[in-house]
Amino acid sequence: MTTARNHPPRSSRWVPGNHFELLENGEEFFPRVLEAIARARQEVMLETFILAEDKIGKALHAALVAAAERGVEVHVLVDGFGSHELSPEFVAGLVDAGVRFRIFDPGRSFMGQRLNLLRRMHRKIVVIDGQLGFIGGINYSADHVADFGPEAKQDYAVQVRGPVVAQMHHLTHEAVLSHAERKRRNRSAAITGRPHAGTAHAIFVTRDNHEHPNDIERHYRVALRAARHRVVIANAYFFPGYRFIREMRRAARRGVDVRLILQGQPDMAIVRTAASMLYDHLLRAGVRVYEYCERPLHGKVALVDDEWSTVGSSNLDPLSLSLNLEANVVIQDRSFNTRLYQRLAQLMANKCREIKAPPPGKLDGLRLLRSYAVFHLMRWFPAWAGWLPRHEPRIATVCPNGSDVVDAASPAASAAPHAG
């Protein structure tokens, strides 16, 4: 049984002294991460949902191998559902170089189908030498760069320096290191000092299925309640709970300019269908809805008024809000908020279409009934997540001989089965 003290510390208090840099799409994100790994001297901690064996994955592979071979301690945690297609040779190249390679909830396929769909490790975090962090929604795959073509994803991440990196560092350790390993570590003492790097206040917020099942959604709802003049939410998979929708509607009705950017060219057709069922309720309350139509939107970002922002891995759908392991940073900084708003404003002005509310009397009865039923069904969300099939997620460490050893002591594995 994992005790409470083994879980990463959570706080609703703002941590001062941080600096955030917005990174848009793989063109800005991947070079920064690869350069940071190349400069690492002590440790690389990397978590990702998807690691693909394409040009991006191979570039990351080379950087991790080079770091391990020069004596850097490298830990990689990938999700067994998102990263299921890695070849034995790809993984062996990492492990043989000394990379500690782990898989969250590895599963076997049946007739080509992956069965371990629920309760995924969906975080995307990198921490270098305990001092420099990256967090956002970008996976390590070629579909995050423009030359992939019309299916290339639009996405965001941030580079982080400052005291809040300590919380990111702690989480990545807790996810992959057993209690015995943590006790044996001597290197951590050399990387605990994290001087102030800027003026931004921040909160590192995670969602798990044990102690913090709704922290990310709660921060969103608090910000919506406090909004005074503007809200912009850009999210790839949007189907939140009733309370979230209620706060958006209330903000719009008291005069806040509430804008929602969703997928107009979705990577899965059901994504747009599900979100569109909420349009009538949002539009009639005054929320402005935009669909990004240039390519699939994969971002998970938002801003409120002039200082509050969030960037991370969490979608606003049942999987992210009730089942997956997720991580966001909440940022209180006027200059970062302005940069994010400028990027999203350009998106809305040049690459989105605005959805208009139907004229009064033009809403057909079937559509109204469907919308009403879906809206009120969400009153039970996310409570129904506990009804979904459960299994015991685990973390497997890949050994040099290619075998997997389950790390039963990992808090990430032990926390996941509990219903949120």
SEPA-620707 format. One record per residue (C-alpha): residue in three letters; z, x, y. Coordinates in nm, 4 decimals, m for minus. Each point is the difference from the previous one (the first is absolute). Layout:
BEGIN
+------+----------+----------+----------+
: code :       pz :       px :       py :
+------+----------+----------+----------+
:  Ala :        Z :        X :        Y :
...
+------+----------+----------+----------+
This chain:
BEGIN
+------+----------+----------+----------+
: code :       pz :       px :       py :
+------+----------+----------+----------+
:  Met :   0.0000 :   0.0000 :   0.0000 :
:  Thr :  m0.1031 :   0.1444 :   0.3339 :
:  Thr :   0.2759 :  m0.0201 :   0.2573 :
:  Ala :  m0.0467 :  m0.1027 :   0.3598 :
:  Arg :   0.0575 :   0.3539 :   0.1251 :
:  Asn :  m0.3117 :   0.1157 :  m0.1868 :
:  His :  m0.2233 :  m0.2202 :   0.2120 :
:  Pro :  m0.1503 :   0.1290 :   0.3241 :
:  Pro :   0.2074 :  m0.0872 :   0.3071 :
:  Arg :  m0.1262 :  m0.2931 :   0.2006 :
:  Ser :   0.0925 :  m0.0751 :   0.3560 :
:  Ser :  m0.0975 :  m0.2484 :   0.2659 :
:  Arg :   0.0932 :   0.2552 :   0.2642 :
:  Trp :  m0.2738 :   0.1758 :   0.1879 :
:  Val :  m0.0286 :   0.3733 :  m0.0665 :
:  Pro :  m0.0948 :   0.1821 :   0.3243 :
:  Gly :  m0.2008 :   0.3136 :   0.0580 :
:  Asn :  m0.3197 :  m0.0585 :  m0.1983 :
:  His :  m0.3674 :   0.0529 :   0.0672 :
:  Phe :  m0.2739 :  m0.2129 :  m0.1556 :
:  Glu :  m0.3730 :   0.0584 :   0.0019 :
:  Leu :  m0.2323 :  m0.2818 :  m0.1021 :
:  Leu :  m0.2633 :   0.0968 :  m0.2582 :
:  Glu :  m0.2894 :  m0.2405 :  m0.0484 :
:  Asn :  m0.1941 :   0.0036 :  m0.3266 :
:  Gly :  m0.0497 :   0.2884 :  m0.2389 :
:  Glu :  m0.1922 :   0.2058 :   0.2557 :
:  Glu :   0.3197 :   0.0535 :   0.1981 :
:  Phe :   0.2534 :  m0.0252 :  m0.2838 :
:  Phe :  m0.1309 :   0.2198 :  m0.2821 :
:  Pro :  m0.0563 :   0.3220 :   0.2030 :
:  Arg :   0.3548 :  m0.0231 :   0.1388 :
:  Val :   0.1577 :  m0.0436 :  m0.3427 :
:  Leu :  m0.2051 :   0.2763 :  m0.1601 :
:  Glu :   0.0792 :   0.2381 :   0.2866 :
:  Ala :   0.3708 :  m0.0814 :  m0.0264 :
:  Ile :  m0.0014 :   0.0682 :  m0.3751 :
:  Ala :  m0.1822 :   0.3289 :   0.0631 :
:  Arg :   0.2773 :   0.1004 :   0.2431 :
:  Ala :   0.2877 :  m0.1111 :  m0.2250 :
:  Arg :   0.2470 :   0.2761 :  m0.0799 :
:  Gln :   0.2710 :  m0.1677 :  m0.2032 :
:  Glu :  m0.0769 :  m0.3525 :  m0.1171 :
:  Val :  m0.2600 :  m0.2760 :  m0.0139 :
:  Met :   0.1091 :  m0.3549 :  m0.0905 :
:  Leu :  m0.2903 :  m0.2449 :  m0.0406 :
:  Glu :  m0.0038 :  m0.3646 :  m0.1086 :
:  Thr :  m0.3097 :  m0.2163 :  m0.0187 :
:  Phe :  m0.1199 :  m0.3196 :  m0.1590 :
:  Ile :  m0.3551 :   0.1253 :  m0.0613 :
:  Leu :  m0.1111 :   0.3536 :  m0.0755 :
:  Ala :  m0.3684 :  m0.0036 :  m0.0899 :
:  Glu :  m0.1966 :   0.2720 :  m0.1744 :
:  Asp :  m0.2667 :   0.0144 :   0.2699 :
:  Lys :  m0.0703 :   0.2409 :   0.2848 :
:  Ile :   0.3225 :  m0.0946 :   0.1804 :
:  Gly :   0.2138 :   0.0175 :  m0.3113 :
:  Lys :  m0.1528 :   0.3320 :  m0.0966 :
:  Ala :   0.0658 :   0.1446 :   0.3464 :
:  Leu :   0.3631 :  m0.1093 :  m0.0278 :
:  His :   0.0135 :   0.1403 :  m0.3540 :
:  Ala :  m0.1152 :   0.3408 :   0.1246 :
:  Ala :   0.2522 :   0.0007 :   0.2850 :
:  Leu :   0.2899 :  m0.0918 :  m0.2297 :
:  Val :  m0.0978 :   0.2598 :  m0.2607 :
:  Ala :  m0.0252 :   0.2708 :   0.2673 :
:  Ala :   0.3416 :  m0.0942 :   0.1371 :
:  Ala :   0.1625 :   0.0068 :  m0.3441 :
:  Glu :  m0.1596 :   0.3335 :  m0.0860 :
:  Arg :   0.1452 :   0.1636 :   0.3102 :
:  Gly :   0.3491 :  m0.1131 :  m0.0969 :
:  Val :   0.0353 :  m0.3310 :   0.1870 :
:  Glu :   0.1911 :  m0.2672 :  m0.1919 :
:  Val :  m0.2463 :  m0.2901 :  m0.0288 :
:  His :   0.0922 :  m0.3509 :  m0.1154 :
:  Val :  m0.2624 :  m0.2749 :  m0.0385 :
:  Leu :   0.0736 :  m0.3615 :  m0.0913 :
:  Val :  m0.2927 :  m0.2358 :  m0.0619 :
:  Asp :  m0.0048 :  m0.3607 :  m0.1111 :
:  Gly :  m0.1054 :  m0.0690 :  m0.3582 :
:  Phe :  m0.2051 :  m0.3047 :   0.0989 :
:  Gly :  m0.1656 :   0.1373 :   0.3131 :
:  Ser :  m0.0739 :   0.3468 :  m0.1422 :
:  His :  m0.0836 :  m0.0902 :  m0.3585 :
:  Glu :  m0.3442 :   0.1675 :  m0.0144 :
:  Leu :   0.1072 :   0.3635 :   0.0401 :
:  Ser :  m0.1385 :   0.2191 :  m0.2761 :
:  Pro :   0.2283 :   0.2165 :  m0.2159 :
:  Glu :  m0.1765 :   0.3079 :   0.1373 :
:  Phe :   0.0719 :  m0.1005 :   0.3615 :
:  Val :   0.3698 :  m0.0525 :  m0.0706 :
:  Ala :   0.0265 :   0.3111 :  m0.2162 :
:  Gly :  m0.1394 :   0.2115 :   0.2824 :
:  Leu :   0.2912 :  m0.1082 :   0.2180 :
:  Val :   0.2683 :   0.0302 :  m0.2657 :
:  Asp :  m0.1169 :   0.3398 :  m0.1243 :
:  Ala :   0.0197 :   0.1321 :   0.3571 :
:  Gly :   0.3637 :  m0.1087 :   0.0216 :
:  Val :  m0.0320 :  m0.3360 :   0.1751 :
:  Arg :   0.2666 :  m0.2487 :  m0.1132 :
:  Phe :  m0.2274 :  m0.2953 :  m0.0672 :
:  Arg :   0.1574 :  m0.3396 :  m0.0662 :
:  Ile :  m0.1389 :  m0.3479 :  m0.0626 :
:  Phe :   0.1796 :  m0.3154 :   0.1047 :
:  Asp :  m0.0139 :  m0.2559 :  m0.2800 :
:  Pro :  m0.2917 :   0.1408 :  m0.2011 :
:  Gly :  m0.1661 :  m0.2766 :  m0.1975 :
:  Arg :  m0.2587 :  m0.0249 :  m0.2715 :
:  Ser :  m0.3120 :  m0.2099 :   0.0422 :
:  Phe :  m0.1001 :  m0.2723 :  m0.2423 :
:  Met :  m0.3735 :  m0.0616 :  m0.0396 :
:  Gly :  m0.0564 :   0.1829 :   0.3262 :
:  Gln :   0.2571 :  m0.2062 :   0.1917 :
:  Arg :   0.3132 :   0.1422 :   0.1597 :
:  Leu :   0.2991 :  m0.2140 :  m0.0901 :
:  Asn :   0.2701 :   0.1556 :   0.2184 :
:  Leu :  m0.1047 :  m0.1773 :   0.3192 :
:  Leu :   0.3370 :  m0.1055 :   0.1415 :
:  Arg :   0.2718 :   0.2064 :   0.1722 :
:  Arg :  m0.2029 :   0.2993 :   0.1124 :
:  Met :   0.0899 :   0.3196 :   0.1888 :
:  His :  m0.2206 :  m0.0708 :   0.3008 :
:  Arg :   0.1426 :   0.2561 :   0.2474 :
:  Lys :  m0.2115 :   0.2729 :   0.1635 :
:  Ile :   0.2283 :   0.2798 :   0.1202 :
:  Val :  m0.0296 :   0.3763 :   0.0423 :
:  Val :   0.2856 :   0.2280 :   0.1084 :
:  Ile :  m0.0655 :   0.3706 :   0.0595 :
:  Asp :   0.2921 :   0.2455 :  m0.0005 :
:  Gly :   0.2284 :  m0.2897 :   0.0913 :
:  Gln :  m0.1236 :   0.0230 :   0.3594 :
:  Leu :  m0.3412 :  m0.1678 :   0.0252 :
:  Gly :  m0.0786 :  m0.3438 :  m0.1340 :
:  Phe :  m0.2968 :  m0.2306 :  m0.0484 :
:  Ile :   0.0215 :  m0.3713 :  m0.0742 :
:  Gly :  m0.2462 :  m0.2880 :   0.0111 :
:  Gly :  m0.2460 :  m0.1966 :  m0.2071 :
:  Ile :  m0.2593 :   0.2648 :  m0.0894 :
:  Asn :  m0.0496 :   0.0926 :  m0.3655 :
:  Tyr :  m0.1628 :   0.3213 :  m0.1236 :
:  Ser :  m0.3463 :  m0.1300 :  m0.0775 :
:  Ala :  m0.3483 :   0.0347 :   0.1467 :
:  Asp :  m0.0146 :  m0.3664 :   0.1053 :
:  His :   0.2185 :   0.0910 :   0.2976 :
:  Val :  m0.2743 :   0.2030 :   0.1719 :
:  Ala :  m0.3037 :  m0.1447 :   0.1757 :
:  Asp :  m0.2659 :   0.1739 :  m0.2081 :
:  Phe :   0.1109 :  m0.2122 :  m0.2969 :
:  Gly :  m0.2164 :  m0.2740 :   0.1520 :
:  Pro :   0.0571 :  m0.3641 :   0.0934 :
:  Glu :   0.2983 :  m0.0238 :  m0.2366 :
:  Ala :   0.1890 :   0.2807 :   0.1758 :
:  Lys :   0.3427 :  m0.1230 :   0.1076 :
:  Gln :   0.1429 :  m0.0281 :   0.3500 :
:  Asp :   0.3566 :   0.1300 :  m0.0127 :
:  Tyr :   0.2857 :   0.1734 :   0.1826 :
:  Ala :   0.2788 :   0.2510 :  m0.0544 :
:  Val :   0.2316 :   0.2101 :   0.2144 :
:  Gln :   0.1084 :   0.3616 :   0.0116 :
:  Val :   0.3747 :   0.0236 :   0.0612 :
:  Arg :   0.2315 :   0.2708 :   0.1270 :
:  Gly :   0.3659 :  m0.0354 :   0.0815 :
:  Pro :   0.3283 :  m0.1179 :  m0.1520 :
:  Val :  m0.1465 :  m0.3093 :  m0.1699 :
:  Val :  m0.1879 :   0.2320 :  m0.2367 :
:  Ala :   0.3379 :   0.0663 :  m0.1637 :
:  Gln :   0.0048 :  m0.3584 :  m0.1306 :
:  Met :  m0.3555 :   0.0285 :  m0.1322 :
:  His :   0.0933 :   0.3280 :  m0.1669 :
:  His :   0.3075 :  m0.1527 :  m0.1598 :
:  Leu :  m0.1973 :  m0.2927 :  m0.1409 :
:  Thr :  m0.2651 :   0.2218 :  m0.1584 :
:  His :   0.2734 :   0.2087 :  m0.1647 :
:  Glu :   0.1816 :  m0.3046 :  m0.1320 :
:  Ala :  m0.3236 :  m0.1353 :  m0.1438 :
:  Val :  m0.0836 :   0.2950 :  m0.2201 :
:  Leu :   0.3035 :   0.2230 :  m0.0517 :
:  Ser :   0.2676 :  m0.0736 :  m0.2559 :
:  His :   0.3649 :   0.0233 :   0.0965 :
:  Ala :   0.0294 :   0.3341 :  m0.1799 :
:  Glu :  m0.3030 :   0.1395 :   0.1810 :
:  Arg :   0.1380 :  m0.1070 :   0.3374 :
:  Lys :   0.3282 :   0.1756 :  m0.0748 :
:  Arg :  m0.1795 :   0.3188 :  m0.1007 :
:  Arg :  m0.2103 :   0.0201 :   0.3129 :
:  Asn :   0.0904 :   0.2811 :   0.2389 :
:  Arg :  m0.3117 :  m0.0088 :   0.2104 :
:  Ser :   0.0794 :  m0.3241 :   0.1818 :
:  Ala :   0.2638 :   0.1675 :   0.2162 :
:  Ala :  m0.2732 :   0.2049 :   0.1652 :
:  Ile :  m0.2001 :  m0.3017 :   0.1121 :
:  Thr :   0.2636 :  m0.2463 :   0.1175 :
:  Gly :  m0.0183 :   0.0863 :   0.3701 :
:  Arg :  m0.2444 :  m0.2273 :   0.1767 :
:  Pro :   0.0075 :   0.0559 :   0.3763 :
:  His :  m0.1154 :  m0.2629 :   0.2439 :
:  Ala :  m0.3772 :   0.0084 :   0.0312 :
:  Gly :  m0.0676 :  m0.2756 :   0.2524 :
:  Thr :   0.1329 :  m0.3092 :   0.1739 :
:  Ala :  m0.0772 :  m0.2688 :  m0.2583 :
:  His :   0.2767 :  m0.1947 :  m0.1706 :
:  Ala :  m0.0772 :  m0.0986 :  m0.3588 :
:  Ile :   0.1288 :  m0.1792 :  m0.3086 :
:  Phe :  m0.1233 :   0.0880 :  m0.3488 :
:  Val :  m0.0133 :  m0.3300 :  m0.1897 :
:  Thr :  m0.0663 :  m0.0438 :  m0.3700 :
:  Arg :  m0.0279 :  m0.2931 :  m0.2388 :
:  Asp :   0.1242 :   0.0134 :  m0.3569 :
:  Asn :   0.1089 :  m0.2488 :  m0.2646 :
:  His :   0.3655 :   0.0928 :   0.0071 :
:  Glu :   0.1884 :   0.0454 :   0.3276 :
:  His :  m0.2718 :  m0.0520 :   0.2617 :
:  Pro :  m0.2314 :  m0.2790 :  m0.1155 :
:  Asn :  m0.0979 :  m0.1325 :   0.3449 :
:  Asp :   0.0722 :   0.2748 :   0.2532 :
:  Ile :  m0.3592 :   0.0473 :   0.1172 :
:  Glu :  m0.0614 :  m0.3728 :   0.0458 :
:  Arg :   0.3336 :  m0.0347 :   0.1800 :
:  His :  m0.0971 :   0.2657 :   0.2571 :
:  Tyr :  m0.3274 :  m0.1818 :   0.0633 :
:  Arg :   0.1782 :  m0.3326 :   0.0508 :
:  Val :   0.2591 :   0.1497 :   0.2349 :
:  Ala :  m0.2787 :   0.1505 :   0.2107 :
:  Leu :  m0.1895 :  m0.3313 :   0.0090 :
:  Arg :   0.3117 :  m0.1829 :   0.1178 :
:  Ala :   0.0488 :   0.2542 :   0.2784 :
:  Ala :  m0.3672 :   0.0040 :   0.1134 :
:  Arg :  m0.0550 :  m0.0875 :   0.3645 :
:  His :  m0.3673 :   0.0537 :   0.0839 :
:  Arg :  m0.2130 :   0.1393 :  m0.2862 :
:  Val :  m0.0173 :   0.0428 :  m0.3753 :
:  Val :  m0.2852 :   0.1612 :  m0.1947 :
:  Ile :   0.0150 :   0.0123 :  m0.3801 :
:  Ala :  m0.2801 :   0.1660 :  m0.1998 :
:  Asn :   0.0530 :  m0.0442 :  m0.3721 :
:  Ala :  m0.2339 :   0.0142 :  m0.2947 :
:  Tyr :   0.1685 :  m0.2517 :  m0.2302 :
:  Phe :   0.1640 :  m0.2831 :   0.1917 :
:  Phe :   0.1891 :  m0.2767 :  m0.1717 :
:  Pro :   0.3621 :   0.0323 :   0.1125 :
:  Gly :   0.2874 :  m0.2371 :  m0.0473 :
:  Tyr :   0.0834 :  m0.3148 :   0.1915 :
:  Arg :   0.2561 :   0.1664 :   0.2273 :
:  Phe :  m0.2499 :   0.2663 :   0.1072 :
:  Ile :  m0.2643 :  m0.2598 :   0.0880 :
:  Arg :   0.2624 :  m0.2070 :   0.1823 :
:  Glu :   0.0956 :   0.2959 :   0.2225 :
:  Met :  m0.3663 :   0.0647 :   0.0845 :
:  Arg :  m0.0500 :  m0.3647 :   0.0964 :
:  Arg :   0.3163 :  m0.0101 :   0.2063 :
:  Ala :  m0.0991 :   0.3147 :   0.1893 :
:  Ala :  m0.3439 :  m0.1414 :   0.0827 :
:  Arg :   0.1469 :  m0.3332 :   0.1112 :
:  Arg :   0.2340 :   0.1673 :   0.2480 :
:  Gly :  m0.2972 :   0.1728 :   0.1630 :
:  Val :  m0.0236 :   0.3336 :  m0.1824 :
:  Asp :  m0.3574 :   0.1232 :  m0.0558 :
:  Val :   0.0091 :   0.0203 :  m0.3816 :
:  Arg :  m0.3059 :   0.1524 :  m0.1671 :
:  Leu :  m0.0653 :   0.0509 :  m0.3683 :
:  Ile :  m0.2721 :   0.2334 :  m0.1362 :
:  Leu :  m0.0987 :  m0.0687 :  m0.3612 :
:  Gln :  m0.2831 :   0.0854 :  m0.2374 :
:  Gly :  m0.3353 :  m0.1592 :   0.0700 :
:  Gln :  m0.1763 :   0.2180 :  m0.2584 :
:  Pro :   0.2761 :   0.0112 :  m0.2633 :
:  Asp :   0.0068 :   0.2322 :  m0.2971 :
:  Met :   0.1064 :  m0.3041 :  m0.2070 :
:  Ala :  m0.1307 :  m0.3508 :   0.0761 :
:  Ile :   0.3353 :  m0.1648 :  m0.0701 :
:  Val :   0.1542 :   0.1942 :   0.2893 :
:  Arg :  m0.1960 :  m0.1888 :   0.2649 :
:  Thr :   0.0346 :  m0.3302 :  m0.1843 :
:  Ala :   0.3794 :   0.0257 :  m0.0117 :
:  Ala :   0.0337 :   0.1035 :   0.3640 :
:  Ser :  m0.2401 :  m0.2695 :   0.1216 :
:  Met :   0.2278 :  m0.2680 :  m0.1445 :
:  Leu :   0.2470 :   0.0918 :   0.2739 :
:  Tyr :  m0.2480 :   0.0009 :   0.2874 :
:  Asp :   0.0458 :  m0.3627 :   0.1041 :
:  His :   0.3767 :   0.0316 :   0.0393 :
:  Leu :  m0.0311 :   0.3235 :   0.1914 :
:  Leu :  m0.2860 :  m0.1081 :   0.2256 :
:  Arg :   0.1578 :  m0.3343 :   0.0898 :
:  Ala :   0.3140 :   0.1857 :   0.1107 :
:  Gly :  m0.2039 :   0.2295 :   0.2260 :
:  Val :  m0.0290 :   0.3098 :  m0.2213 :
:  Arg :  m0.3347 :   0.1730 :   0.0468 :
:  Val :  m0.1593 :   0.1085 :  m0.3294 :
:  Tyr :  m0.2620 :   0.2743 :  m0.0251 :
:  Glu :  m0.1970 :   0.1070 :  m0.3056 :
:  Tyr :  m0.1068 :   0.3634 :  m0.0172 :
:  Cys :  m0.3581 :  m0.0097 :  m0.1249 :
:  Glu :  m0.1336 :   0.3561 :   0.0021 :
:  Arg :   0.1593 :   0.1047 :  m0.3322 :
:  Pro :   0.3125 :  m0.0772 :  m0.2035 :
:  Leu :   0.3223 :   0.0148 :   0.2000 :
:  His :   0.2757 :   0.1828 :  m0.1864 :
:  Gly :   0.2457 :   0.0604 :   0.2866 :
:  Lys :   0.3628 :  m0.1096 :   0.0156 :
:  Val :   0.0974 :   0.0382 :   0.3658 :
:  Ala :   0.1485 :  m0.2161 :   0.2751 :
:  Leu :   0.1315 :   0.0186 :   0.3530 :
:  Val :   0.2209 :  m0.2215 :   0.2140 :
:  Asp :   0.0173 :   0.0122 :   0.3809 :
:  Asp :  m0.0137 :   0.3538 :   0.1455 :
:  Glu :   0.2242 :   0.2111 :  m0.2252 :
:  Trp :   0.0412 :  m0.1376 :  m0.3559 :
:  Ser :  m0.2513 :   0.1023 :  m0.2704 :
:  Thr :  m0.0114 :   0.0370 :  m0.3761 :
:  Val :  m0.2268 :   0.1955 :  m0.2363 :
:  Gly :   0.0327 :   0.0239 :  m0.3742 :
:  Ser :  m0.1079 :  m0.1067 :  m0.3466 :
:  Ser :   0.1243 :  m0.3583 :  m0.0006 :
:  Asn :  m0.2468 :  m0.2845 :   0.0073 :
:  Leu :   0.1202 :  m0.3449 :   0.1024 :
:  Asp :  m0.0598 :  m0.1641 :  m0.3368 :
:  Pro :   0.2102 :  m0.0892 :  m0.3060 :
:  Leu :  m0.0568 :   0.3322 :  m0.1778 :
:  Ser :   0.1163 :   0.2152 :   0.2908 :
:  Leu :   0.2734 :  m0.2298 :   0.1290 :
:  Ser :   0.1551 :  m0.0932 :  m0.3346 :
:  Leu :  m0.1037 :   0.2381 :  m0.2786 :
:  Asn :  m0.1272 :   0.3445 :   0.0998 :
:  Leu :   0.1849 :   0.3104 :   0.1144 :
:  Glu :  m0.1107 :   0.0417 :   0.3635 :
:  Ala :   0.0802 :   0.2147 :   0.3054 :
:  Asn :  m0.0630 :  m0.0458 :   0.3727 :
:  Val :   0.1163 :   0.1673 :   0.3169 :
:  Val :   0.1033 :  m0.2183 :   0.2916 :
:  Ile :  m0.0602 :   0.1820 :   0.3276 :
:  Gln :   0.1440 :  m0.0624 :   0.3444 :
:  Asp :  m0.2179 :   0.1987 :   0.2358 :
:  Arg :  m0.2117 :  m0.1173 :   0.2911 :
:  Ser :  m0.2694 :   0.2680 :  m0.0258 :
:  Phe :  m0.0543 :  m0.0539 :  m0.3741 :
:  Asn :  m0.0093 :  m0.3766 :   0.0497 :
:  Thr :  m0.2657 :   0.0471 :   0.2691 :
:  Arg :  m0.2165 :   0.2216 :  m0.2235 :
:  Leu :   0.0207 :  m0.2455 :  m0.2882 :
:  Tyr :  m0.0808 :  m0.2930 :   0.2297 :
:  Gln :  m0.3041 :   0.1801 :   0.1402 :
:  Arg :  m0.1372 :   0.0598 :  m0.3512 :
:  Leu :   0.0607 :  m0.3605 :  m0.1086 :
:  Ala :  m0.1384 :  m0.1414 :   0.3259 :
:  Gln :  m0.3246 :   0.1928 :  m0.0577 :
:  Leu :  m0.0124 :  m0.1406 :  m0.3513 :
:  Met :   0.0411 :  m0.3586 :   0.1238 :
:  Ala :  m0.2497 :   0.0415 :   0.2829 :
:  Asn :  m0.2775 :   0.1756 :  m0.1900 :
:  Lys :   0.0340 :  m0.0538 :  m0.3747 :
:  Cys :   0.1703 :  m0.3342 :  m0.0527 :
:  Arg :  m0.0880 :  m0.3654 :   0.0257 :
:  Glu :   0.2599 :  m0.2389 :   0.1334 :
:  Ile :   0.0681 :  m0.3098 :  m0.2072 :
:  Lys :   0.0004 :  m0.3129 :   0.2121 :
:  Ala :   0.2145 :  m0.3045 :  m0.0651 :
:  Pro :  m0.2002 :  m0.3111 :  m0.0957 :
:  Pro :  m0.0357 :  m0.2571 :   0.2803 :
:  Pro :   0.2522 :  m0.2845 :  m0.0055 :
:  Gly :  m0.1006 :  m0.2605 :  m0.2559 :
:  Lys :  m0.2319 :   0.2394 :  m0.1858 :
:  Leu :   0.2498 :   0.1114 :  m0.2634 :
:  Asp :  m0.1028 :  m0.1577 :  m0.3276 :
:  Gly :   0.2688 :  m0.1663 :  m0.2104 :
:  Leu :  m0.0365 :   0.2220 :  m0.3079 :
:  Arg :   0.0287 :   0.3175 :   0.2025 :
:  Leu :   0.3046 :  m0.1351 :   0.1847 :
:  Leu :   0.1677 :  m0.1004 :  m0.3265 :
:  Arg :  m0.0660 :   0.3386 :  m0.1575 :
:  Ser :   0.1277 :   0.1833 :   0.3059 :
:  Tyr :   0.3119 :  m0.2177 :   0.0172 :
:  Ala :   0.0763 :   0.0536 :  m0.3698 :
:  Val :  m0.0446 :   0.3776 :   0.0181 :
:  Phe :   0.2089 :   0.0302 :   0.3148 :
:  His :   0.2962 :  m0.1879 :  m0.1430 :
:  Leu :  m0.0300 :   0.1629 :  m0.3422 :
:  Met :   0.0881 :   0.3230 :   0.1779 :
:  Arg :   0.3479 :  m0.1360 :   0.0687 :
:  Trp :   0.0825 :   0.1224 :  m0.3528 :
:  Phe :  m0.1510 :   0.3439 :   0.0546 :
:  Pro :   0.1244 :   0.2628 :  m0.0784 :
:  Ala :   0.2627 :  m0.1663 :  m0.2209 :
:  Trp :  m0.2612 :  m0.0726 :  m0.2683 :
:  Ala :  m0.0589 :   0.3737 :  m0.0484 :
:  Gly :   0.2955 :   0.0002 :  m0.2360 :
:  Trp :  m0.1880 :  m0.2331 :  m0.2335 :
:  Leu :  m0.2834 :   0.2476 :  m0.0543 :
:  Pro :  m0.0164 :   0.2081 :  m0.3211 :
:  Arg :   0.2357 :   0.2945 :  m0.0011 :
:  His :  m0.0231 :   0.3346 :  m0.1673 :
:  Glu :   0.1945 :   0.3242 :   0.0268 :
:  Pro :  m0.1948 :   0.2331 :   0.2300 :
:  Arg :   0.0580 :   0.3652 :  m0.0728 :
:  Ile :  m0.1073 :   0.3377 :   0.1278 :
:  Ala :  m0.1702 :   0.2363 :  m0.2437 :
:  Thr :  m0.0206 :   0.3736 :   0.0651 :
:  Val :  m0.3186 :   0.1604 :  m0.1324 :
:  Cys :   0.0784 :   0.3172 :  m0.1928 :
:  Pro :  m0.2265 :   0.3060 :  m0.0288 :
:  Asn :  m0.0978 :  m0.1013 :  m0.3530 :
:  Gly :  m0.1262 :  m0.3348 :   0.1312 :
:  Ser :   0.2851 :  m0.2126 :  m0.1331 :
:  Asp :   0.2009 :  m0.2397 :   0.2169 :
:  Val :   0.3784 :   0.0108 :   0.0201 :
:  Val :   0.1756 :  m0.3054 :   0.1454 :
:  Asp :   0.2473 :   0.0904 :   0.2717 :
:  Ala :   0.2592 :  m0.2706 :  m0.0637 :
:  Ala :   0.2262 :   0.1340 :   0.2736 :
:  Ser :  m0.2398 :  m0.0738 :   0.2831 :
:  Pro :   0.1299 :  m0.2588 :   0.2498 :
:  Ala :  m0.3581 :  m0.1073 :   0.0709 :
:  Ala :  m0.0394 :  m0.1076 :  m0.3591 :
:  Ser :   0.3414 :  m0.1586 :  m0.0353 :
:  Ala :  m0.0242 :  m0.1955 :   0.3246 :
:  Ala :  m0.3303 :  m0.1657 :  m0.0670 :
:  Pro :   0.0792 :  m0.2629 :  m0.2663 :
:  His :   0.2425 :  m0.2027 :   0.2071 :
:  Ala :  m0.1489 :  m0.3084 :   0.1626 :
:  Gly :  m0.0298 :  m0.0050 :   0.3774 :
+------+----------+----------+----------+
